[in-house]
Amino acid sequence: MSVRTAADDEWVQRSLAGLTVMVLLAPVFAWAAARVGYSEPMENAAEAAGAASSAVATDVSLLSGYALPGLGPHLGTLGAALLGTALTLALGVGFARLLATES
């Protein structure tokens, strides 16, 4: 299946449209999470278990805080959503092609 043939499939078009909508809404979700004071469930569990005080902070992360550094919270979230979606889509298509050639 070529890229052109895949792009003609209705499910591919609908999937790409859905991904685009989710990426464009990422800054809205970042704003809403900040507005309601959302925190990650693992952070809440660590605090409840008393393990939060033993945590070792690391600054090594590709998308720390689900945002690209230096772009601000909303534009950084949009950039991270675009980068993460593109990376995931590229890996998925790459693995699919590898599996398709093996069978």
C-alpha positions as a printed Julia matrix, in Angstrom:
103×3 Matrix{Float64}:
   0.0     0.0    0.0
   1.5     3.31  -1.06
   1.15    6.58   0.81
  -1.1     7.92  -1.93
  -3.39    4.86  -1.72
  -3.49    5.11   2.1
  -4.4     8.79   1.92
  -7.41    7.9   -0.22
  -8.83    5.55   2.44
 -11.67    7.1    4.42
 -10.45    5.75   7.76
  -7.0     7.32   7.23
  -8.55   10.68   6.46
 -10.84   10.48   9.5
  -7.96    9.41  11.73
  -5.77   12.29  10.58
  -8.66   14.71  11.08
  -9.16   13.4   14.62
  -5.44   13.72  15.4
  -5.43   17.27  14.05
  -8.38   18.26  16.23
  -6.73   16.76  19.34
  -3.44   18.53  18.62
  -5.19   21.86  18.12
  -7.13   21.42  21.37
  -3.99   20.61  23.41
  -3.45   24.24  24.53
  -7.09   24.4   25.67
  -6.55   21.33  27.85
  -3.33   22.86  29.25
  -5.2    26.05  30.12
  -8.08   24.1   31.7
  -5.71   21.92  33.74
  -3.98   25.01  35.14
  -7.33   26.65  35.82
  -8.67   23.77  37.94
  -5.34   22.96  39.61
  -4.94   19.52  38.04
  -1.94   17.46  39.08
  -0.73   14.09  37.86
  -2.21   11.04  39.63
   1.27    9.6   40.27
   2.25   12.81  42.06
  -0.88   12.56  44.19
  -0.15    8.89  44.98
   3.44    9.71  45.93
   2.27   12.45  48.29
  -0.35   10.16  49.84
   2.27    7.43  50.38
   4.8     9.88  51.81
   7.24    9.2   48.98
   7.17   12.7   47.5
   9.78   13.96  49.95
  12.2    11.23  48.8
  11.93   12.09  45.11
  15.06   12.94  43.18
  14.5    15.73  40.68
  15.93   15.27  37.2
  16.0    17.82  34.44
  16.55   15.3   31.65
  13.37   15.14  29.63
  12.45   15.65  26.02
   9.05   17.19  26.78
   9.22   18.22  30.41
   5.77   19.19  31.64
   4.25   18.21  28.27
   5.5    21.43  26.71
   8.46   22.62  24.68
  10.68   24.83  26.85
  10.91   28.5   26.01
   7.61   28.79  24.16
   5.27   29.52  27.04
   2.65   27.17  28.43
   0.09   27.24  25.61
   2.32   27.48  22.54
   4.75   25.02  24.16
   1.91   22.55  24.7
   0.83   22.92  21.07
   4.41   22.34  19.92
   4.78   19.28  22.16
   1.48   17.91  20.87
   2.61   18.37  17.27
   6.01   16.82  17.94
   4.63   13.92  19.96
   1.9    13.14  17.44
   4.3    13.31  14.5
   6.84   11.1   16.27
   4.21    8.53  17.27
   2.68    8.51  13.8
   6.1     8.11  12.16
   7.02    5.22  14.46
   3.66    3.54  13.89
   3.9     3.81  10.12
   7.53    2.64  10.22
   6.72   -0.44  12.29
   3.7    -1.18  10.11
   5.87   -1.11   7.0
   8.43   -3.39   8.63
   5.76   -5.86   9.6
   4.13   -5.69   6.16
   7.37   -6.55   4.39
   8.04   -9.53   6.66
   4.76  -11.31   5.93
